[in-house]
Each structure stands twice: as C-alpha cells, then as structure tokens.
Amino acid sequence: MFEVSPPTLADVARALDAIDLSTYDRMSPREQIAACEALGRLESRVKAHQLVAAAAADRSEAASTIGAASTGAMIANGFGGDPGAAARLLKQARKIEDLSATRQALARGEVSLAQAELIADRVKDLPGDPSEAQREGCETQLLDDAKRLSLKDLSRRADRITETFAPDQVDAHENETLAQREKRARKSSYFWIADRKDGTYKGEFVIPEAQGEMLRNALQALNAPQVKQAEDNPMLAVLDDKPTYGQQMASAFCTLIEHLPADKLPDTAGVGVTVTVNIDLASLIDELKAGTLSTGCRVSAYEARRMACEHGLLPMVFNGKPLPLDCGREQRLFNRAQRRAAEKRDRGCTFPGCDRPPSWCVGHHARKHWARGGATDLGDIVLICAHHHRVIHADEDWEVRFAGDGYPEYVPPASIDPRRRPMRNSRFRADLPTSTAA
C-alpha cells in the first residue's frame, strides 16, 4: 500500500502556475463571474493559512532564529517589504486565533477576511457576561448570516446578535452599543480645510456614521446615475475627459455648498453668513469683468453670472393637506409620499445583490408598465437603481413580483436560471425576524 503524502504549498503554487492568465479572456461572461467569486474564496483560504502560519511563527519566536527584531519585521523582510502590512497581518491573526469556527470558515472560503474580523470583534465585545456556549452560539449565527449578507448588513445584524441568548434584552443591548459607538465617533471626529493658494481648497474630515450617510446621500442624490454625463450636467462639461467618480462627487459637493440655506444658519458677529457677489450689472450681463465675493475671493464674470442665474429663491406654498398615496392613473410618476413609503419598505435598490441607496433609485412599475395600463400606486412601486432598471427593461423576461410578506422578488430569465427561482435583495432589516429579513 502506497502512502499518499499530504499536499504542500509547492503543490498549490504549481496548480496556479498551470492556469495561464490569458484563460480569463477566453471565458464567457458567466464563467468570468464565477471565476471572480471562486478566486475571492480562494484568497480567503490562502489568507487563513497565512494568518495561522504567522501566529505559529510568532509563538515559536521564529524571528529570533534569523536575527529579525520581530515577527512583523521577519514577515516584511521575507516578502513585500511592507512593515505596516506585516503588522496588520499579525493583528488579524491574533484577532481570530481564539475563534476556531471562524478560522475554519475562512480556511474553507466561506467568509472573507473582513467578515471574519467583524465577527471576531463582535463576539469579543458581547455585552453582559455571556457564557462560552453563548459566545459560540453568536459566532455560529454570524457565520451563517455572513453567507447571505453584505459586510455592512452583517455589521448591523451583529449589533443585534444578543437575541440568540437574550432576546428580551436585544433592543437595549443594541441601543447601548450604538450609543457607545456614537460617543466614540464624536470624540474621534475632526475637520480641517486649507487654502492651497492656487484657486482651490483642500481638506479632510472624519464624522459620525449617521451624519456621514446624510452627506453621502445628499451628494449621491445630486450625482445620481441618471445625470452623470457631461451633456446632462454643464458643470461637468469643463472636463476634457470623461469625469471620474471623484470629479463627479466634487461637483455634487460644490452644488450642495452653493445651495445651503444661508438664511437659516446662525449669524456671525451680527453679520449673516451669506456670501454675496459684488459686480456691476453691465459686467454681469456682458461677462467681461471679474466679480468679488464678500470674503474677498475673485470670480470670473461667467461664474458670477452662473451664480446669479442658479441661486434665486423660489417660494413654495403647501396647502397643509396630506399627499395621497394612491394616485391611480392620473399621473405617470410616483409622487413624493409614495417614494417615502417605498423607501421605508425597500431601503434602496430592490434588485438582488445591489446596495445602492434610495437616492440612486427610480420608482418602477412592477406589475404592469404605466403605458400598458399599469397604475401608479403603492401596490405597484419598487425602487430600483438606474443600472438595474435598464437591465430589466433590456430583457423583458425578468419578472418582478411581490411575495406573501409584501417584499418584491425578481424572477430571472430562463437563460440565467432555467428553473426561474425567485430572488430578493438580502439587505438586512432590523425590524424583521432574521428568517424573513432576506
């Protein structure tokens, strides 16, 4: 009987060497998608071995045998030469060292390193004095949740993980967790802005999550996918090439700043914070002479004219009556009240796997297109981002329907799934039981 020697790292390297890099160009789109996921899982498996090997070398003090100052220095000198990356590797290794199930899940490619770190952090910081069995139960539940939730949704789910052993206290535990996190966020927040003396300002900030998401949602609403082309937004036309995402967001940030309600902000030393433009009428009309802001900043006549054109005040009168939620066929577009109701239910794009927020989405007639007799009411609307809106319109074999619990599901074309099994967005919702939050 011949004994089979266990595989070695050299065997793994030879297996990878056997795959030519040009292989991926010859794959079909479906195969390329599968390859990306498979390689992501393979990366997790390699990372698990790397972490365990680093931890073992640290325990045995292997670095001292070659005269290295530390395990981190040994790792950095061995490959890559990045002490910072080596230090992070050791920190990650120590973080998951005591979580056997998480370490094994990483080694099997079932979770990513980021998911494994999140689970380790939350299990370590469980409130109260949970038993070892309760900690293991939380770890097992989070590992199961990680298979279907994005990293952000897994974090939200982890905030309520104490429901596995203290269901009556989960709301209080989550609230205390969030309160402590917000307190730390406020302490670590900062903001600075500086004049670069070349016509631009630069800055940096760290702010709490809630305010950060408010800012991001405002910018994304101003930079929604529907208006990303230069021909749709004159502010982007000054760019020579197709604007980058960063340039688009910078343009949205400038728009947001220009539309701040200065009349609602507090006065400074008795003088309002509104920035005025000083320029004579002829120059404003002819665009031949620069203007001066009340801060002393000089702007071109073109810029001054744009400001004068865009920043007028438009009175808005409301009659105080609640907006109707059911508009029947009187209008084609969903109204504001319907949008808000759909946002409460959908939380963003409803297409499976998409994490775009409500501000990126349009209201889609799910049951029947309006032009074909569909009604514009809450029983028909689903939120969907512009990209996935184009996807389902380009291939009419996609079917959108509502499940028994009222949440939308997508039935893919037979070309994607011959069995046409319905799918739904797995966005985590804290107000629903875990079994139905998918």
N, C-alpha and C positions, 0 to 999 in steps of 0.2 A: 504494500500500500504506500503510495507516494504521498508525502505531506505537502500541502499547498502553503507556500509562505504567504504571510499577510501582505497586502499591498503597501507600497511605500510612497512617500511623497514624490520620488522619482517617477514612479508609475503614473501618478496623476499628471505630472509635467509632460510625460511622453504622450498621454492621451490628449492633452490640449495641443501639443505640437502637431498631432495628426490632423487637426482641423485647420484647414487653410483659411486665412482671414477673408479671402475672396468668396468663401462659401456663402456668406450672408447676402452678397449682391445677387446670387443666383437663386435665392429663396423667393417664394411667393410672399405677398404681404402677410398672409395668415401665419406662414412659417416664421417670418421675421418677428412678428408679435410674440409668438410662442418662444422664440429664441431669446428675446429680451427678458421675458419672465424667467425662463429657465436659467439664464446667466445671472439674474438677480438672486435667485435662490442658491445658485452655486457660490456666488460671492458670500452669502451669509454662512454657508457651510465652511468655506475657507476661513472666514473671519472667526468662526467658533474655534477652529483648530489653532489659529494664530493667537487668540486670547488665552486658550488653555496652555499652549506652549510657552507664552510669555510669563504666565503665572507660575508655571513649573520652574522655569529658569530663574525667576525671582526668588522662589522658595529655596532652591538649591544654591543660591548665590553664585550662579554660573559666571556672572560678570567678573568676579574676582579671579577666576582661573586664567583670564586673558588680560588682567590688569586694567579692565574698564572701571570707571568710577562708580557706575551704577548700572542696573538692568536697562534703564532707558538709554543710557549712552551706548551700551553694548548693542541694543537693537538699532539705534540710529546709525552707528558705525557699520553695522552689518549690511544694511540695505537702505538706500534713500537719503541718508544723511540729514534727517529732519528730527531734531531732538523734541520739538513740540509734538509731532505726530507720535513719537515713541512714548512720550509721557501720557498722551491721551489713550494710547493703546493699553498701557498698564492700568490706568484709571478705570477703563472699561472692563478689563479683565477682573479687577478686584470687585467691581460692582456686581457682576453676575456670578462670582465664584461660589457663593453660598446658595444659589438658586439652581439646583440640579435640573429641574424640569425645563426651565427657560434656556439653560445652556444646551440641553439636548435638543430642544425645539430649534434653536439656532443652528445646531450641527446638522439637523435634518432639512434645513432650508425652509422651515415652516414660518419663521418670523424674520424680520430684518433686524439689523443691529440696533437701529433706533427704537424699534418696538421693544426689543429685549431690554434696553437701557431704561425705557419708560416703565416697563413692568417692574424691573428691579427697584427703581426709585419709589414707586408707589407701594410696593409690598413692604419695603423697609420703613416707610413713613406712615403705616396704618395707624389711625388714631386709637386711643384706649390702650388696652393691654391684651391684644389677641393672642390666642394660643398658637403653637407651631402648626397644629392641624388647620386652624383658621387661616393662617398665612398661606399655607399650601393650597387651601381651597380658593383663596383670592388669586393666587398665581395661576392655578389651573383654569379658572374662569376667564382671566385676562388673556391667557394664551389662546383659548378658544375664540374669544372676541376678536383677537388680532387677525384671525383668518379672513374676516369679512369687513373690518373697519379700517378706515384710513388712520394715519398716525394721529391726526388732530382729533378725530372722533374717538379713537382709543383713549386719548388723554381725558376727554370728557367722560367717557364711560368709567375710567379708573377713579375719577372723583367720587363715584357712587358705588364703588366696589364693596363697601362695607355692608351692602344689602345682602351679601352672601352669608354673613354671620350675625348681623344686627339690623334686620330690615326695619325695625321700628325707629331706629336712630339714624338711618341713612341720610335723611334730609338735613338733620342737624349737623352730621359729620361733613356733608358736602358744603354746607353753608360756612362752617368753621374753616374748612380747607380753603375755600375761595377767599374768605376774609383775610386769612393769614397771607395768602398769595398776593392779594391786592395791597396789603400793608408793605410786604417786601418790594413789590413793584413800585410803589410810590417812593420808597426810600432809595431805590436804585435808579430812579428816573432822572434825566438831565436833558438840557437843550443848550446848544450854542449855535451862533450864526456870526459870520465874519465877512467883511467886505474884502474881496480879492483885488480891488483896485484896477480891475480890467473890464468893468461893466457887468460883473457877475458877483453873486454872493454864494457862499458855501456854508454848510452846517451839518450838524448831526444831532440826533436825539434818541432817547430811549424813554418810552412812555408805557403806562399800563396797557394790558391787552384790550380792555373794553374801549378805551379812547383810541388805541391804535386801529382797531377794527372800524370804528366810526370814521376815522380819517381815511383808511383804505377804501371803505365802501363809498365814501364821497368821491374820492379820486377815480375809482373804477366806474362809478356812475357817469362821471364826466368823460371818461375814457372807455366807454362801453364798446364792445367789439363792433357794433353797428357803425361807428363813426371813426374808425381807425385810419381810413385812407386820407391822404393829403387833399384829394379833391372834395372830400366831405368836410374837412376842417381846415380853413385857410391858415390857421395858426401853424399847421404842420407843413404848409407849402414852402416855407422858407428853407426847409431841409433839402440838401442836394440829393440824398439817397432816401430809400425807404426808412422811415423813422424806426429807431429801436424801441423796445418796450420802455426802457428808461426815459427816452426822449418824450414818448407819449405821456408817461406819467408826470414828467416835469411840466409839460404843457397843461395837463389837468390840474396840477398843483398851483400853477400861476393863475389859472382860471378861478380856482377856489379862493385864492387870496384876493383876487380882484372883486369877488362877489361877497366878501364878508360883510355882514350888516353893520357897518361902522356906526350907524346911528343908535345901535343897541349896545355898543361897547362903552365902558366907563370913560369919563373924561380924564385927561391927564393935565394936572395943574390948571384945571378950568378950561382947557382947550380940547376940543374934540379930536379923536384920532383920525378922522377922515383926511386922506391925502388929497389935496387939491392940485389942479394943473393950472399954472399961470401962463397964459398965452393970449395974444390979441386975436380978435375974431378973424381979421384978414389972413393972418398966418395959419389959423386953424383951417380956414376954407381952402387956401392956396397950397398948404402943405410945404411951405418954403422956409419956415423958421422954427427952430427948436423951442421947446417949452421947458418950464421948470416946475418940478413938484414942490409942495410946501416943505419937503425935507431938504431941498436944495438939489435933488437929483435932476439932471438934464435928460430930456427925452426928445426924440425926433418929432417933427410935426405930424408925421404919419402915425406914430404911436399915440400922440395926444389926440388926434382925430379919432383913432380907433376907440380910445377910452371914452371920449365924449359920445360916440355912437353907441357903445355897448352898455354903458353904466347908467342909463336913465332909470328912474323909479316908476314902476308900473303898479297903480293901485289895484288891489284885488278885493272884491266885495263878495262876502259869503252871506247867504240868507239864513244860516243857522239850522237849516233842516238837514237831517241825516241823509247821506247819499244812498240811493237804492242799491241793493246787492244783486238784484235780478233785473237786467235791462232788456230781456227778451231779444227781439231782433231790431230794436230801434237804433242800435249803433253797432259798428263793426269792432271797435276796440274796447277792451276791458277797461272799466273806469278805475279810479284810484282806490275806492273802497274794496272792489273785487281783488285788485292787486294785493292789498294789505291782507285780506283774508287768505289768499293763495300763498303769500309769503309765510304766514303763520303755520300753514299746513306743510308746505313743501320745503321750506328753509333754503331754497336755492334750486339749481337746475335738477330736474327730476330724472334725467337720463342716467341709467346705471353707470356708476363709477365716476360721474362728474362732480367736482366740488366747487363749481362756480357759484358765487353768492347771488341773492335775488337781484341786486343792482345790475348784473350782467344778463338778466333773463328777460324774455318777452313772454306774454301770455299766449299760449297756443290753444286753439280749438281742438280738444282731444277727441270728442265723439264724432263730430262732423264739421268740415270746413264751413265757415260762415257763408261763403259764396255758393255752397251747395245746400243751404238751408239750415246750417247749424245755428244754435242760439248762443248769444253772448251772455252767459250767466255762470254762477259759481259751480254748477254741476258739470261744466264743460272745460273750465280753465285748468291748464297745467303750466307751471313755469319751466321754461327750457331756454338754455343759452343759445346765442345766435348760431354757433357752430353746429350743435346737435339739432337745432331747428332746420338747418339746411340738410343735415343728414337724413332726417325722417321725411323731408319733402322730396329729396332727390330719389329716395327709394320708397315708394308708396306701400311696399309690402310690410313696412314697420306698422305695427298696430299699437295704439295707446288705449288702455282701458283702466277702469277703476276696480280695485279689489274689494272684497267684502268689508274691509276696515276703512274704506274711503280713500286709500292712498293709490296714486297712479302706478301702473305697471306697464312695461314695454314688452311686446311680443315680437321677437326678431324675425326677419325673413327666413325662409327655409334654407337659403343659401348660406346663412350664418349658423343656424341651428335647425337641422332637419326636423327635430321634434318640436320646434317652436315653443320652448318652455318660457313662460313669462319671467321677466327680471324686474327688479326695482332698485332704486338707489338705496345703498346701505347706510346712508347718513344717520348718525346716532341721534336719537331724540330722548332726552332725559325724562320726558313726561309720559313715555310709553314703556311697557314691560320689555325686558330685553328680548324676549322671544318674538315680539312683533315690531321691534324697532328697525328691523332690516327693511 
